[in-house]
Amino acid sequence: MRTPAACIALALALLSSCTSDAAAATQAWHAALRDWEQTRNPAAYGAWLAIDERFPEGQEAHRRIREADRLYRDGIARVASGDASAREPFEEAVRTAPMDPRLYLPLARAFRGQAELAPDNPHLFIRAAEYYRKYLTLTPDDPDHEIARRELEELDPEATQIAPLDVPAATPTLPDEGGILSSPLAIATLLSAIAVILALAALVVILSRPSGKSLAELAAARPELHPAIAYLVSSLRHELLKHRIGAVSSGIDALAEGRASSPQREFVSTRLFGGEPLALAWEGHVRAFERALGPELDLGRRDRGFRRAGRAILEIGRLEGPLARGDVRASKRLREAHAELGRLDRELAELVSQMVRTRVDDALLRAVLDEVRAEYAASRVSLGAIAIETPHPAPEIEVFRVDLVLVLKNVLRNAILAAGRMEPPGRVKIEVAVELEATGEENVVLRVLDTSPETLTTEAIYERRVDRGLGLVTAALTRYDGAIVVEPAEAPWAKAVALRFFRAFGDEAEPQQEP
């Protein structure tokens, strides 16, 4: 029989244990909640599920999991039926709680079903394969694991030969005293979280994006996006279409013609199938376009070149095994897919070439004048008539329109302010001329003339700070091998600020070469 002192000691021990468990539940809940809300880490589901339901924090975690599960299943059902409103339950579910990793399998099947209904959209096939891999990685002990693996192999025969996505499969334990970042597993999950966030975001984008524009259509409608488009195109062409695809042209021809040497075979295999899988590399570039250029861009449905190239990328991925076995038909299919990607490379090169060309015509100069007039409404300054001293067609220069407008507006503003400080009437005018250099090259010269007696020199312009006024002009001109000089001018003009660019010629203007 326990003494009163022993009973008191036991009660205190039990109370201490309960208090300790409650504190652990509180700590675990805050850590798990932070893990999900800040990183969208899919492994957070296990941490939420492990919180003890005896305590309020565990009850809240399990309640939110059940509510989110209902929403995730609703969203998956809508994806399977092709319902465009599927994004709504997914968005609400993500705000509520993590998804049960086992639901990646029905989500993959839903996207696969939609992909089979729209075979011209490779993004749906890629998305389905991604969700299959996430399921296989996160649920290694699930009973449907082998069935899912076979389904993925049917979708892409080589897919299961590729290392799974870098998402940790282990179930996280409760954090220690060091916090959520103290364990190697937690650090690994944080490093992989970016890929998961992008996948969830892409899901919402795919389901919600209305029919938009192809890349060429977007470039035609939004000149201000030309520098961003050119950068994205350059990255895609250099990193994928040139470095990995274009580099193996001769080897692919040799394979198709049955004359490939062992080193050629090894080089083709290494470039196409070594390192990051081509499908994932391609999808990464496509996502970069969509994130940077916004919802107006619809590469999946509106851009024929990207659709064809996406199918070619998938085709190459399926050929790794057959090529290793020396399948002659696979070699010919590889050459066809390679040719399709070469076609996209040429189309993108032509698109950038067109974007970087700006016609210096009356319409451009009037648009610049109208913008500056609206900014200053300078009543003491008379903006003279625009003189374009070149024959039709107007000359072209290799400068993005948005950059040329930036440069010209800054020079024009400076002239207007200078002319406005003198006794009226201050005057400003823009002239365009084509001048022949001693080297035989032609310069397109844009001159902004004003009547202000204030002194301005070329040296003074280049000494100005880069973050303001004409300092911005010199920084922009450096990108295009352009120049800015201050020139004397004939009366009534006091001076002229001249912008010089090399003239660009189209194919039709280039002399024909003898064969």
ChimeraX attribute file (.defattr): number of C-alpha atoms within 10 A of each C-alpha:
attribute: neighborCount
match mode: 1-to-1
recipient: residues
	/A:1	5
	/A:2	8
	/A:3	8
	/A:4	9
	/A:5	9
	/A:6	11
	/A:7	12
	/A:8	12
	/A:9	12
	/A:10	13
	/A:11	12
	/A:12	12
	/A:13	12
	/A:14	12
	/A:15	12
	/A:16	12
	/A:17	12
	/A:18	13
	/A:19	12
	/A:20	12
	/A:21	15
	/A:22	18
	/A:23	13
	/A:24	17
	/A:25	22
	/A:26	18
	/A:27	20
	/A:28	25
	/A:29	24
	/A:30	14
	/A:31	19
	/A:32	27
	/A:33	20
	/A:34	15
	/A:35	24
	/A:36	22
	/A:37	15
	/A:38	10
	/A:39	18
	/A:40	26
	/A:41	26
	/A:42	25
	/A:43	26
	/A:44	27
	/A:45	23
	/A:46	19
	/A:47	23
	/A:48	28
	/A:49	16
	/A:50	20
	/A:51	24
	/A:52	20
	/A:53	15
	/A:54	11
	/A:55	15
	/A:56	15
	/A:57	20
	/A:58	21
	/A:59	14
	/A:60	14
	/A:61	23
	/A:62	19
	/A:63	15
	/A:64	18
	/A:65	21
	/A:66	15
	/A:67	14
	/A:68	23
	/A:69	19
	/A:70	13
	/A:71	22
	/A:72	25
	/A:73	18
	/A:74	17
	/A:75	23
	/A:76	24
	/A:77	16
	/A:78	19
	/A:79	23
	/A:80	19
	/A:81	14
	/A:82	16
	/A:83	13
	/A:84	14
	/A:85	14
	/A:86	23
	/A:87	21
	/A:88	16
	/A:89	19
	/A:90	22
	/A:91	17
	/A:92	15
	/A:93	23
	/A:94	17
	/A:95	14
	/A:96	20
	/A:97	26
	/A:98	27
	/A:99	25
	/A:100	21
	/A:101	19
	/A:102	16
	/A:103	15
	/A:104	22
	/A:105	20
	/A:106	19
	/A:107	23
	/A:108	29
	/A:109	21
	/A:110	20
	/A:111	25
	/A:112	24
	/A:113	18
	/A:114	19
	/A:115	19
	/A:116	12
	/A:117	12
	/A:118	13
	/A:119	13
	/A:120	17
	/A:121	21
	/A:122	24
	/A:123	22
	/A:124	24
	/A:125	24
	/A:126	23
	/A:127	21
	/A:128	26
	/A:129	23
	/A:130	20
	/A:131	24
	/A:132	27
	/A:133	26
	/A:134	24
	/A:135	27
	/A:136	26
	/A:137	20
	/A:138	22
	/A:139	20
	/A:140	13
	/A:141	10
	/A:142	11
	/A:143	9
	/A:144	14
	/A:145	18
	/A:146	13
	/A:147	10
	/A:148	19
	/A:149	17
	/A:150	13
	/A:151	17
	/A:152	24
	/A:153	16
	/A:154	11
	/A:155	17
	/A:156	19
	/A:157	16
	/A:158	16
	/A:159	21
	/A:160	16
	/A:161	11
	/A:162	13
	/A:163	11
	/A:164	17
	/A:165	17
	/A:166	16
	/A:167	21
	/A:168	22
	/A:169	18
	/A:170	14
	/A:171	15
	/A:172	19
	/A:173	15
	/A:174	20
	/A:175	19
	/A:176	13
	/A:177	8
	/A:178	8
	/A:179	13
	/A:180	21
	/A:181	16
	/A:182	12
	/A:183	14
	/A:184	10
	/A:185	17
	/A:186	21
	/A:187	13
	/A:188	14
	/A:189	25
	/A:190	20
	/A:191	15
	/A:192	18
	/A:193	23
	/A:194	13
	/A:195	16
	/A:196	19
	/A:197	15
	/A:198	15
	/A:199	16
	/A:200	14
	/A:201	13
	/A:202	16
	/A:203	19
	/A:204	17
	/A:205	15
	/A:206	17
	/A:207	17
	/A:208	15
	/A:209	15
	/A:210	14
	/A:211	14
	/A:212	17
	/A:213	20
	/A:214	20
	/A:215	23
	/A:216	18
	/A:217	14
	/A:218	18
	/A:219	20
	/A:220	16
	/A:221	11
	/A:222	11
	/A:223	16
	/A:224	14
	/A:225	18
	/A:226	22
	/A:227	18
	/A:228	13
	/A:229	23
	/A:230	20
	/A:231	13
	/A:232	18
	/A:233	19
	/A:234	16
	/A:235	15
	/A:236	22
	/A:237	22
	/A:238	15
	/A:239	15
	/A:240	20
	/A:241	19
	/A:242	17
	/A:243	14
	/A:244	19
	/A:245	23
	/A:246	19
	/A:247	16
	/A:248	21
	/A:249	16
	/A:250	12
	/A:251	21
	/A:252	24
	/A:253	17
	/A:254	17
	/A:255	23
	/A:256	19
	/A:257	13
	/A:258	13
	/A:259	11
	/A:260	16
	/A:261	12
	/A:262	9
	/A:263	10
	/A:264	17
	/A:265	18
	/A:266	13
	/A:267	17
	/A:268	22
	/A:269	16
	/A:270	13
	/A:271	17
	/A:272	21
	/A:273	17
	/A:274	13
	/A:275	10
	/A:276	13
	/A:277	15
	/A:278	20
	/A:279	20
	/A:280	15
	/A:281	15
	/A:282	21
	/A:283	17
	/A:284	13
	/A:285	18
	/A:286	18
	/A:287	15
	/A:288	15
	/A:289	21
	/A:290	16
	/A:291	15
	/A:292	13
	/A:293	17
	/A:294	11
	/A:295	16
	/A:296	16
	/A:297	25
	/A:298	22
	/A:299	22
	/A:300	23
	/A:301	19
	/A:302	17
	/A:303	17
	/A:304	16
	/A:305	19
	/A:306	22
	/A:307	20
	/A:308	19
	/A:309	22
	/A:310	25
	/A:311	21
	/A:312	22
	/A:313	26
	/A:314	19
	/A:315	19
	/A:316	22
	/A:317	20
	/A:318	19
	/A:319	21
	/A:320	18
	/A:321	14
	/A:322	14
	/A:323	19
	/A:324	12
	/A:325	10
	/A:326	13
	/A:327	14
	/A:328	15
	/A:329	13
	/A:330	22
	/A:331	22
	/A:332	17
	/A:333	16
	/A:334	25
	/A:335	21
	/A:336	17
	/A:337	21
	/A:338	23
	/A:339	17
	/A:340	19
	/A:341	25
	/A:342	19
	/A:343	15
	/A:344	19
	/A:345	23
	/A:346	11
	/A:347	14
	/A:348	21
	/A:349	16
	/A:350	11
	/A:351	19
	/A:352	20
	/A:353	12
	/A:354	16
	/A:355	22
	/A:356	20
	/A:357	19
	/A:358	20
	/A:359	18
	/A:360	22
	/A:361	16
	/A:362	13
	/A:363	10
	/A:364	14
	/A:365	20
	/A:366	14
	/A:367	12
	/A:368	16
	/A:369	20
	/A:370	11
	/A:371	13
	/A:372	17
	/A:373	15
	/A:374	9
	/A:375	10
	/A:376	11
	/A:377	11
	/A:378	16
	/A:379	12
	/A:380	17
	/A:381	23
	/A:382	17
	/A:383	17
	/A:384	12
	/A:385	11
	/A:386	15
	/A:387	14
	/A:388	19
	/A:389	11
	/A:390	15
	/A:391	9
	/A:392	8
	/A:393	9
	/A:394	16
	/A:395	21
	/A:396	19
	/A:397	21
	/A:398	20
	/A:399	24
	/A:400	23
	/A:401	22
	/A:402	16
	/A:403	21
	/A:404	19
	/A:405	17
	/A:406	15
	/A:407	21
	/A:408	21
	/A:409	20
	/A:410	18
	/A:411	22
	/A:412	23
	/A:413	18
	/A:414	17
	/A:415	24
	/A:416	28
	/A:417	17
	/A:418	20
	/A:419	25
	/A:420	22
	/A:421	14
	/A:422	16
	/A:423	10
	/A:424	13
	/A:425	12
	/A:426	23
	/A:427	23
	/A:428	23
	/A:429	21
	/A:430	23
	/A:431	17
	/A:432	23
	/A:433	18
	/A:434	20
	/A:435	16
	/A:436	11
	/A:437	10
	/A:438	7
	/A:439	6
	/A:440	8
	/A:441	11
	/A:442	17
	/A:443	20
	/A:444	23
	/A:445	22
	/A:446	22
	/A:447	25
	/A:448	22
	/A:449	29
	/A:450	31
	/A:451	25
	/A:452	23
	/A:453	13
	/A:454	12
	/A:455	10
	/A:456	15
	/A:457	12
	/A:458	14
	/A:459	10
	/A:460	12
	/A:461	19
	/A:462	17
	/A:463	11
	/A:464	15
	/A:465	13
	/A:466	14
	/A:467	10
	/A:468	10
	/A:469	17
	/A:470	25
	/A:471	18
	/A:472	19
	/A:473	27
	/A:474	21
	/A:475	16
	/A:476	19
	/A:477	19
	/A:478	11
	/A:479	10
	/A:480	15
	/A:481	12
	/A:482	19
	/A:483	17
	/A:484	22
	/A:485	16
	/A:486	20
	/A:487	15
	/A:488	11
	/A:489	14
	/A:490	9
	/A:491	8
	/A:492	11
	/A:493	17
	/A:494	17
	/A:495	24
	/A:496	24
	/A:497	26
	/A:498	22
	/A:499	23
	/A:500	22
	/A:501	22
	/A:502	21
	/A:503	18
	/A:504	19
	/A:505	14
	/A:506	9
	/A:507	8
	/A:508	7
	/A:509	8
	/A:510	8
	/A:511	7
	/A:512	8
	/A:513	5
	/A:514	4
	/A:515	3
